[in-house]
Amino acid sequence: MTGCLWPCVGAAVAGDGAGHRKAGLFRSKPRTPAEVVQHVRDLVTYVLDNKDGSCGGKRDAKLEHRMVELSKGIKEMKGILYGNGEEDPCEEACKQLTKEFFKKNNDTFRQLIVCLQYVDLETQKDVTQVIANLQRQKVDSRLVASEYLEANLDLLDILMSGYENLDIAIHYSTLLRDCIRHQVAARYVLESPHFRTFFDHIQFPDFNIQSDVFKTFKELMTRHKSTVAEFFSKNYDWFFAEFNSKLILSASNYFIRRQAVQLLRDILLERSNIAVMMRYVSSKEHLMIQMNLLRLFVANQEQPPEITSILRANRSKLLRFLKDFTTVEKDDKKFEADKATVISEILALAEKQ
């Protein structure tokens, strides 16, 4: 370690915080972590109370000054949590900042989320980094962020509704992903009516938002094994109906389909989801979906070289598998027609060499 930020933090906290505040711009010592949080809280409150204040389409000078100070305050918190490049963060300072930030009846977290749309892009990034770090901070071996979220679960509703505002969608998605590191938050999101909207948000035309939403969706479906298994025991039918129709069968682009198929594999191969896997593979409808996906791959006239190479390398195995591959219903003409198409295309691979 090259050093430690805030080496005198213990003494500073023991001193007169009010005296430091009176010093204002002429303070001789840096703010303590608790004072930094209080300073940011005061600035955010002012911005939210005066965000509509403008003159000729421009913010008034006082509001503009507070916005600049707020950006500096967020950077100050970020410096405590991450270090400044020359000195490492001090564990005690991080602990004190975390305690103040998540203190009971302290609305700093909530205010920052609401205020995010009014600050500049650089400050938005700093806020997401600060909150990401705070989600992992422990105080006396406790993840206080988890306890805070359990008492303020409505914050997750605010974050989920953020997808409706394209200007902050990615930042809210990032914050939500940090929150669902905690099982209590993930369970709440999975049980929320908002969760169903993920299937629509994943299909946003903006690729960056689309990929970020899917990243959060995947995190929800894979991080907390027991919670996900419990979710499927109650929501299997509607979930896979939406998953199949919106992410696999009618997805607007290859990226969504590929990510959805990979996620499906992860879900079904997870040991805690064994009941889900058995139910899924017992479904004729699901079998037909997978056959159609295979047909899409082999019948694609513009398939990339790597796909062609994989299909050719596994040509014999695929043909052996398909030869004995059947459904419970022996006289299923649609299935047999699809299978014949796939076999025909695989046999034609040899002719394309």
C-alpha positions as a Markdown table, in Angstrom:
| # | Residue | x | y | z |
|---|---|---|---|---|
| 1 | Met | 0.0 | 0.0 | 0.0 |
| 2 | Thr | 1.3 | 3.5 | -0.9 |
| 3 | Gly | -0.5 | 5.1 | 2.0 |
| 4 | Cys | -3.9 | 5.7 | 3.5 |
| 5 | Leu | -6.4 | 8.5 | 2.9 |
| 6 | Trp | -7.8 | 10.4 | 5.8 |
| 7 | Pro | -5.1 | 9.3 | 8.4 |
| 8 | Cys | -6.6 | 11.6 | 11.0 |
| 9 | Val | -10.2 | 10.6 | 10.5 |
| 10 | Gly | -10.6 | 9.3 | 14.0 |
| 11 | Ala | -9.4 | 12.5 | 15.6 |
| 12 | Ala | -11.5 | 14.6 | 13.2 |
| 13 | Val | -14.6 | 12.7 | 14.1 |
| 14 | Ala | -13.9 | 13.1 | 17.8 |
| 15 | Gly | -13.5 | 16.9 | 17.3 |
| 16 | Asp | -16.1 | 19.6 | 16.7 |
| 17 | Gly | -17.8 | 18.9 | 13.4 |
| 18 | Ala | -19.7 | 22.2 | 13.7 |
| 19 | Gly | -16.5 | 24.1 | 14.0 |
| 20 | His | -15.2 | 22.6 | 10.8 |
| 21 | Arg | -18.5 | 23.6 | 9.0 |
| 22 | Lys | -18.1 | 27.2 | 10.2 |
| 23 | Ala | -14.7 | 27.3 | 8.7 |
| 24 | Gly | -16.3 | 27.1 | 5.3 |
| 25 | Leu | -13.9 | 27.7 | 2.5 |
| 26 | Phe | -11.1 | 28.4 | 4.9 |
| 27 | Arg | -11.2 | 25.0 | 6.6 |
| 28 | Ser | -7.6 | 23.8 | 7.5 |
| 29 | Lys | -8.6 | 20.2 | 7.6 |
| 30 | Pro | -10.5 | 18.0 | 5.1 |
| 31 | Arg | -14.1 | 17.1 | 5.8 |
| 32 | Thr | -14.6 | 13.9 | 7.8 |
| 33 | Pro | -16.4 | 11.2 | 5.8 |
| 34 | Ala | -19.6 | 11.9 | 7.8 |
| 35 | Glu | -19.3 | 15.6 | 6.9 |
| 36 | Val | -18.8 | 14.8 | 3.3 |
| 37 | Val | -22.0 | 12.8 | 3.2 |
| 38 | Gln | -23.8 | 15.6 | 5.1 |
| 39 | His | -22.4 | 18.2 | 2.6 |
| 40 | Val | -23.6 | 16.1 | -0.4 |
| 41 | Arg | -27.0 | 15.6 | 1.2 |
| 42 | Asp | -27.5 | 19.3 | 1.7 |
| 43 | Leu | -26.5 | 20.1 | -1.9 |
| 44 | Val | -28.8 | 17.4 | -3.3 |
| 45 | Thr | -31.7 | 18.7 | -1.3 |
| 46 | Tyr | -31.1 | 22.2 | -2.6 |
| 47 | Val | -30.9 | 21.0 | -6.2 |
| 48 | Leu | -34.1 | 19.0 | -5.9 |
| 49 | Asp | -35.9 | 21.9 | -4.3 |
| 50 | Asn | -34.7 | 24.3 | -6.9 |
| 51 | Lys | -34.3 | 22.2 | -10.1 |
| 52 | Asp | -37.0 | 24.2 | -11.9 |
| 53 | Gly | -35.4 | 27.5 | -11.1 |
| 54 | Ser | -34.3 | 29.1 | -14.4 |
| 55 | Cys | -34.0 | 32.5 | -16.1 |
| 56 | Gly | -34.3 | 32.7 | -19.8 |
| 57 | Gly | -33.9 | 28.9 | -20.1 |
| 58 | Lys | -30.7 | 28.9 | -18.0 |
| 59 | Arg | -30.3 | 27.9 | -14.4 |
| 60 | Asp | -29.8 | 30.7 | -12.0 |
| 61 | Ala | -26.3 | 31.4 | -10.8 |
| 62 | Lys | -26.8 | 30.0 | -7.3 |
| 63 | Leu | -28.3 | 26.7 | -8.5 |
| 64 | Glu | -25.5 | 26.4 | -11.1 |
| 65 | His | -22.9 | 26.9 | -8.3 |
| 66 | Arg | -24.5 | 24.3 | -6.1 |
| 67 | Met | -24.5 | 21.9 | -9.0 |
| 68 | Val | -20.8 | 22.3 | -9.4 |
| 69 | Glu | -20.3 | 21.9 | -5.7 |
| 70 | Leu | -22.4 | 18.7 | -5.8 |
| 71 | Ser | -20.2 | 17.2 | -8.5 |
| 72 | Lys | -17.1 | 18.0 | -6.3 |
| 73 | Gly | -18.8 | 16.5 | -3.3 |
| 74 | Ile | -19.5 | 13.2 | -5.2 |
| 75 | Lys | -15.9 | 13.1 | -6.3 |
| 76 | Glu | -14.9 | 13.6 | -2.7 |
| 77 | Met | -16.9 | 10.6 | -1.6 |
| 78 | Lys | -15.4 | 8.6 | -4.6 |
| 79 | Gly | -11.9 | 9.6 | -3.5 |
| 80 | Ile | -12.6 | 8.2 | 0.1 |
| 81 | Leu | -13.9 | 4.9 | -1.3 |
| 82 | Tyr | -11.5 | 4.3 | -4.1 |
| 83 | Gly | -8.4 | 6.3 | -3.2 |
| 84 | Asn | -6.8 | 9.0 | -5.3 |
| 85 | Gly | -4.3 | 7.1 | -7.3 |
| 86 | Glu | -1.4 | 7.9 | -4.9 |
| 87 | Glu | -3.0 | 6.8 | -1.6 |
| 88 | Asp | -5.1 | 3.7 | -1.0 |
| 89 | Pro | -8.5 | 4.1 | 0.7 |
| 90 | Cys | -8.6 | 4.0 | 4.4 |
| 91 | Glu | -10.7 | 1.2 | 5.9 |
| 92 | Glu | -11.9 | 3.3 | 8.8 |
| 93 | Ala | -12.9 | 6.3 | 6.6 |
| 94 | Cys | -14.8 | 4.0 | 4.3 |
| 95 | Lys | -16.6 | 2.5 | 7.3 |
| 96 | Gln | -17.6 | 5.9 | 8.6 |
| 97 | Leu | -18.8 | 7.1 | 5.2 |
| 98 | Thr | -20.9 | 3.9 | 4.8 |
| 99 | Lys | -22.4 | 4.3 | 8.2 |
| 100 | Glu | -23.4 | 7.9 | 7.6 |
| 101 | Phe | -24.7 | 7.2 | 4.1 |
| 102 | Phe | -27.0 | 4.3 | 5.2 |
| 103 | Lys | -27.9 | 5.8 | 8.6 |
| 104 | Lys | -31.5 | 5.3 | 9.6 |
| 105 | Asn | -33.7 | 8.2 | 8.4 |
| 106 | Asn | -31.0 | 9.3 | 6.1 |
| 107 | Asp | -32.3 | 9.9 | 2.5 |
| 108 | Thr | -28.9 | 10.4 | 0.8 |
| 109 | Phe | -29.2 | 7.3 | -1.3 |
| 110 | Arg | -32.8 | 8.0 | -2.3 |
| 111 | Gln | -32.0 | 11.7 | -3.1 |
| 112 | Leu | -29.0 | 10.8 | -5.3 |
| 113 | Ile | -31.2 | 8.3 | -7.3 |
| 114 | Val | -33.9 | 11.0 | -7.9 |
| 115 | Cys | -31.3 | 13.7 | -8.6 |
| 116 | Leu | -29.4 | 11.6 | -11.1 |
| 117 | Gln | -31.3 | 12.9 | -14.1 |
| 118 | Tyr | -30.4 | 16.5 | -13.3 |
| 119 | Val | -26.6 | 16.2 | -13.1 |
| 120 | Asp | -24.1 | 16.0 | -15.9 |
| 121 | Leu | -22.9 | 12.7 | -17.4 |
| 122 | Glu | -19.6 | 12.7 | -15.5 |
| 123 | Thr | -21.3 | 13.1 | -12.2 |
| 124 | Gln | -23.8 | 10.4 | -13.1 |
| 125 | Lys | -20.9 | 8.0 | -13.7 |
| 126 | Asp | -19.3 | 9.0 | -10.3 |
| 127 | Val | -22.6 | 8.4 | -8.5 |
| 128 | Thr | -23.0 | 4.9 | -10.0 |
| 129 | Gln | -19.4 | 4.1 | -8.9 |
| 130 | Val | -19.9 | 5.4 | -5.4 |
| 131 | Ile | -23.1 | 3.4 | -4.9 |
| 132 | Ala | -21.5 | 0.3 | -6.4 |
| 133 | Asn | -18.7 | 0.5 | -3.9 |
| 134 | Leu | -21.0 | 1.2 | -1.0 |
| 135 | Gln | -23.0 | -2.0 | -1.8 |
| 136 | Arg | -19.9 | -4.0 | -0.9 |
| 137 | Gln | -18.8 | -2.1 | 2.2 |
| 138 | Lys | -19.1 | -3.9 | 5.5 |
| 139 | Val | -19.5 | -2.2 | 8.9 |
| 140 | Asp | -18.7 | -4.5 | 11.8 |
| 141 | Ser | -19.0 | -7.5 | 9.5 |
| 142 | Arg | -22.5 | -6.4 | 8.3 |
| 143 | Leu | -23.5 | -5.4 | 4.8 |
| 144 | Val | -25.4 | -2.4 | 5.9 |
| 145 | Ala | -26.5 | -1.7 | 2.3 |
| 146 | Ser | -28.5 | -4.9 | 2.4 |
| 147 | Glu | -30.2 | -3.9 | 5.7 |
| 148 | Tyr | -30.9 | -0.4 | 4.2 |
| 149 | Leu | -32.5 | -1.8 | 1.1 |
| 150 | Glu | -34.7 | -4.2 | 3.1 |
| 151 | Ala | -36.1 | -1.2 | 4.9 |
| 152 | Asn | -36.4 | 0.9 | 1.6 |
| 153 | Leu | -37.5 | -1.6 | -1.0 |
| 154 | Asp | -39.5 | 1.0 | -2.9 |
| 155 | Leu | -36.1 | 2.4 | -4.2 |
| 156 | Leu | -35.9 | -0.7 | -6.4 |
| 157 | Asp | -39.2 | 0.4 | -8.0 |
| 158 | Ile | -37.7 | 3.8 | -8.8 |
| 159 | Leu | -34.7 | 2.1 | -10.4 |
| 160 | Met | -36.8 | -0.3 | -12.4 |
| 161 | Ser | -39.0 | 2.5 | -13.7 |
| 162 | Gly | -35.9 | 4.3 | -14.8 |
| 163 | Tyr | -35.9 | 2.3 | -18.1 |
| 164 | Glu | -38.7 | 4.6 | -19.3 |
| 165 | Asn | -36.2 | 7.5 | -19.3 |
| 166 | Leu | -33.6 | 6.7 | -22.0 |
| 167 | Asp | -31.3 | 9.5 | -20.7 |
| 168 | Ile | -30.7 | 7.6 | -17.4 |
| 169 | Ala | -31.7 | 4.1 | -18.3 |
| 170 | Ile | -28.2 | 2.6 | -18.3 |
| 171 | His | -27.3 | 4.3 | -15.1 |
| 172 | Tyr | -30.4 | 3.1 | -13.3 |
| 173 | Ser | -29.8 | -0.4 | -14.7 |
| 174 | Thr | -26.3 | -0.3 | -13.3 |
| 175 | Leu | -27.5 | 0.8 | -9.9 |
| 176 | Leu | -30.2 | -1.9 | -9.9 |
| 177 | Arg | -27.6 | -4.5 | -10.8 |
| 178 | Asp | -25.5 | -3.4 | -7.8 |
| 179 | Cys | -28.5 | -3.6 | -5.5 |
| 180 | Ile | -29.5 | -7.1 | -6.5 |
| 181 | Arg | -26.1 | -8.3 | -5.3 |
| 182 | His | -28.2 | -8.6 | -2.1 |
| 183 | Gln | -30.6 | -11.5 | -2.0 |
| 184 | Val | -33.4 | -9.4 | -0.4 |
| 185 | Ala | -33.3 | -7.0 | -3.3 |
| 186 | Ala | -33.2 | -9.7 | -5.9 |
| 187 | Arg | -36.2 | -11.4 | -4.4 |
| 188 | Tyr | -38.2 | -8.2 | -4.3 |
| 189 | Val | -37.4 | -7.4 | -8.0 |
| 190 | Leu | -38.4 | -11.0 | -9.1 |
| 191 | Glu | -41.7 | -10.7 | -7.3 |
| 192 | Ser | -42.4 | -7.2 | -8.6 |
| 193 | Pro | -44.8 | -6.5 | -11.4 |
| 194 | His | -42.0 | -4.4 | -12.9 |
| 195 | Phe | -40.1 | -7.6 | -13.6 |
| 196 | Arg | -42.3 | -8.6 | -16.5 |
| 197 | Thr | -41.3 | -5.4 | -18.3 |
| 198 | Phe | -37.8 | -6.6 | -18.7 |
| 199 | Phe | -38.9 | -8.7 | -21.7 |
| 200 | Asp | -39.9 | -5.5 | -23.4 |
| 201 | His | -37.0 | -3.4 | -22.3 |
| 202 | Ile | -34.5 | -6.0 | -23.6 |
| 203 | Gln | -35.9 | -5.2 | -27.1 |
| 204 | Phe | -35.1 | -1.5 | -27.0 |
| 205 | Pro | -33.8 | -0.3 | -30.4 |
| 206 | Asp | -30.7 | 1.2 | -28.7 |
| 207 | Phe | -28.1 | -1.5 | -28.6 |
| 208 | Asn | -26.3 | -0.2 | -25.5 |
| 209 | Ile | -29.5 | -0.1 | -23.4 |
| 210 | Gln | -30.6 | -3.5 | -24.8 |
| 211 | Ser | -27.3 | -5.2 | -23.8 |
| 212 | Asp | -27.3 | -3.5 | -20.4 |
| 213 | Val | -30.9 | -4.5 | -19.6 |
| 214 | Phe | -30.1 | -8.1 | -20.6 |
| 215 | Lys | -27.0 | -8.1 | -18.4 |
| 216 | Thr | -29.2 | -7.1 | -15.4 |
| 217 | Phe | -31.8 | -9.7 | -16.4 |
| 218 | Lys | -29.2 | -12.4 | -16.5 |
| 219 | Glu | -27.9 | -11.4 | -13.1 |
| 220 | Leu | -31.4 | -11.7 | -11.7 |
| 221 | Met | -31.8 | -15.2 | -13.1 |
| 222 | Thr | -28.5 | -16.6 | -12.1 |
| 223 | Arg | -27.0 | -15.0 | -9.0 |
| 224 | His | -29.1 | -16.2 | -6.1 |
| 225 | Lys | -29.8 | -19.9 | -6.8 |
| 226 | Ser | -32.3 | -20.6 | -4.1 |
| 227 | Thr | -34.3 | -17.4 | -4.8 |
| 228 | Val | -34.4 | -18.2 | -8.5 |
| 229 | Ala | -35.6 | -21.8 | -7.9 |
| 230 | Glu | -38.3 | -20.5 | -5.6 |
| 231 | Phe | -39.3 | -18.0 | -8.3 |
| 232 | Phe | -39.6 | -20.7 | -11.0 |
| 233 | Ser | -41.8 | -22.9 | -8.7 |
| 234 | Lys | -44.4 | -20.1 | -8.7 |
| 235 | Asn | -43.9 | -18.5 | -12.1 |
| 236 | Tyr | -42.8 | -21.2 | -14.5 |
| 237 | Asp | -45.7 | -20.9 | -17.0 |
| 238 | Trp | -45.8 | -17.2 | -17.7 |
| 239 | Phe | -42.0 | -16.8 | -17.5 |
| 240 | Phe | -41.2 | -19.3 | -20.3 |
| 241 | Ala | -44.2 | -18.2 | -22.3 |
| 242 | Glu | -42.6 | -14.7 | -22.3 |
| 243 | Phe | -39.1 | -16.0 | -22.7 |
| 244 | Asn | -39.9 | -18.1 | -25.7 |
| 245 | Ser | -42.1 | -15.6 | -27.5 |
| 246 | Lys | -40.1 | -12.4 | -26.9 |
| 247 | Leu | -36.5 | -13.5 | -26.6 |
| 248 | Ile | -36.2 | -16.7 | -28.7 |
| 249 | Leu | -38.9 | -16.8 | -31.3 |
| 250 | Ser | -39.5 | -13.2 | -32.2 |
| 251 | Ala | -36.4 | -11.4 | -31.0 |
| 252 | Ser | -35.5 | -8.5 | -33.3 |
| 253 | Asn | -31.9 | -9.4 | -33.7 |
| 254 | Tyr | -29.3 | -12.2 | -33.5 |
| 255 | Phe | -27.7 | -10.8 | -30.3 |
| 256 | Ile | -30.9 | -11.2 | -28.2 |
| 257 | Arg | -31.5 | -14.7 | -29.5 |
| 258 | Arg | -27.9 | -15.8 | -28.8 |
| 259 | Gln | -27.9 | -14.3 | -25.3 |
| 260 | Ala | -31.3 | -15.8 | -24.6 |
| 261 | Val | -30.3 | -19.3 | -25.7 |
| 262 | Gln | -27.1 | -19.1 | -23.6 |
| 263 | Leu | -29.1 | -17.9 | -20.6 |
| 264 | Leu | -31.6 | -20.7 | -21.1 |
| 265 | Arg | -28.7 | -23.2 | -21.0 |
| 266 | Asp | -27.4 | -21.7 | -17.8 |
| 267 | Ile | -30.9 | -21.8 | -16.2 |
| 268 | Leu | -31.6 | -25.4 | -17.1 |
| 269 | Leu | -28.1 | -26.8 | -16.2 |
| 270 | Glu | -28.1 | -25.2 | -12.8 |
| 271 | Arg | -28.4 | -28.0 | -10.2 |
| 272 | Ser | -30.9 | -26.1 | -8.1 |
| 273 | Asn | -33.2 | -25.8 | -11.1 |
| 274 | Ile | -33.4 | -29.6 | -11.7 |
| 275 | Ala | -37.2 | -29.5 | -11.4 |
| 276 | Val | -37.3 | -26.7 | -14.0 |
| 277 | Met | -35.1 | -28.6 | -16.4 |
| 278 | Met | -37.2 | -31.8 | -16.2 |
| 279 | Arg | -40.4 | -29.9 | -16.8 |
| 280 | Tyr | -38.8 | -27.9 | -19.7 |
| 281 | Val | -37.5 | -31.0 | -21.5 |
| 282 | Ser | -40.8 | -32.8 | -21.1 |
| 283 | Ser | -42.6 | -30.2 | -23.2 |
| 284 | Lys | -43.2 | -30.9 | -26.9 |
| 285 | Glu | -43.6 | -27.1 | -27.5 |
| 286 | His | -40.1 | -26.5 | -26.1 |
| 287 | Leu | -38.7 | -29.3 | -28.3 |
| 288 | Met | -40.2 | -27.7 | -31.4 |
| 289 | Ile | -38.7 | -24.3 | -30.5 |
| 290 | Gln | -35.2 | -25.9 | -30.2 |
| 291 | Met | -35.7 | -27.7 | -33.5 |
| 292 | Asn | -36.6 | -24.5 | -35.2 |
| 293 | Leu | -33.5 | -22.8 | -33.8 |
| 294 | Leu | -31.3 | -25.6 | -35.1 |
| 295 | Arg | -33.1 | -25.3 | -38.5 |
| 296 | Leu | -32.3 | -21.5 | -38.5 |
| 297 | Phe | -28.6 | -22.3 | -38.0 |
| 298 | Val | -28.3 | -24.9 | -40.7 |
| 299 | Ala | -30.6 | -23.2 | -43.3 |
| 300 | Asn | -28.9 | -19.8 | -43.0 |
| 301 | Gln | -27.5 | -19.1 | -46.4 |
| 302 | Glu | -25.2 | -16.4 | -45.0 |
| 303 | Gln | -23.9 | -18.2 | -42.0 |
| 304 | Pro | -20.5 | -17.1 | -40.8 |
| 305 | Pro | -17.5 | -19.4 | -41.4 |
| 306 | Glu | -17.2 | -20.4 | -37.7 |
| 307 | Ile | -20.8 | -21.6 | -37.7 |
| 308 | Thr | -20.2 | -23.6 | -40.9 |
| 309 | Ser | -17.0 | -25.1 | -39.4 |
| 310 | Ile | -18.8 | -26.2 | -36.2 |
| 311 | Leu | -21.7 | -27.8 | -38.1 |
| 312 | Arg | -19.3 | -29.6 | -40.5 |
| 313 | Ala | -17.1 | -30.9 | -37.6 |
| 314 | Asn | -20.2 | -32.3 | -35.8 |
| 315 | Arg | -22.0 | -33.4 | -39.0 |
| 316 | Ser | -21.8 | -37.2 | -38.3 |
| 317 | Lys | -22.9 | -36.8 | -34.6 |
| 318 | Leu | -25.8 | -34.6 | -35.6 |
| 319 | Leu | -27.0 | -37.0 | -38.2 |
| 320 | Arg | -26.8 | -40.0 | -35.8 |
| 321 | Phe | -28.6 | -38.0 | -33.1 |
| 322 | Leu | -31.4 | -36.8 | -35.5 |
| 323 | Lys | -31.9 | -40.3 | -36.9 |
| 324 | Asp | -33.2 | -41.6 | -33.6 |
| 325 | Phe | -34.6 | -38.3 | -32.4 |
| 326 | Thr | -38.4 | -38.4 | -32.1 |
| 327 | Thr | -41.3 | -37.2 | -30.0 |
| 328 | Val | -43.7 | -39.1 | -27.8 |
| 329 | Glu | -46.3 | -38.7 | -30.5 |
| 330 | Lys | -45.1 | -41.0 | -33.3 |
| 331 | Asp | -47.1 | -39.5 | -36.1 |
| 332 | Asp | -46.1 | -35.9 | -35.7 |
| 333 | Lys | -45.9 | -34.6 | -39.3 |
| 334 | Lys | -44.8 | -31.1 | -38.4 |
| 335 | Phe | -41.9 | -32.4 | -36.3 |
| 336 | Glu | -40.9 | -35.0 | -39.0 |
| 337 | Ala | -40.9 | -32.2 | -41.7 |
| 338 | Asp | -38.7 | -30.0 | -39.6 |
| 339 | Lys | -36.3 | -32.8 | -38.8 |
| 340 | Ala | -36.1 | -33.7 | -42.5 |
| 341 | Thr | -35.3 | -30.1 | -43.3 |
| 342 | Val | -32.5 | -30.1 | -40.8 |
| 343 | Ile | -31.1 | -33.4 | -42.0 |
| 344 | Ser | -31.2 | -32.3 | -45.6 |
| 345 | Glu | -29.3 | -29.0 | -44.8 |
| 346 | Ile | -26.7 | -30.9 | -42.8 |
| 347 | Leu | -26.1 | -33.4 | -45.6 |
| 348 | Ala | -25.8 | -30.5 | -48.0 |
| 349 | Leu | -22.9 | -29.1 | -46.0 |
| 350 | Ala | -20.6 | -31.7 | -47.7 |
| 351 | Glu | -21.5 | -30.3 | -51.1 |
| 352 | Lys | -20.6 | -26.7 | -50.0 |
| 353 | Gln | -17.0 | -27.6 | -49.2 |
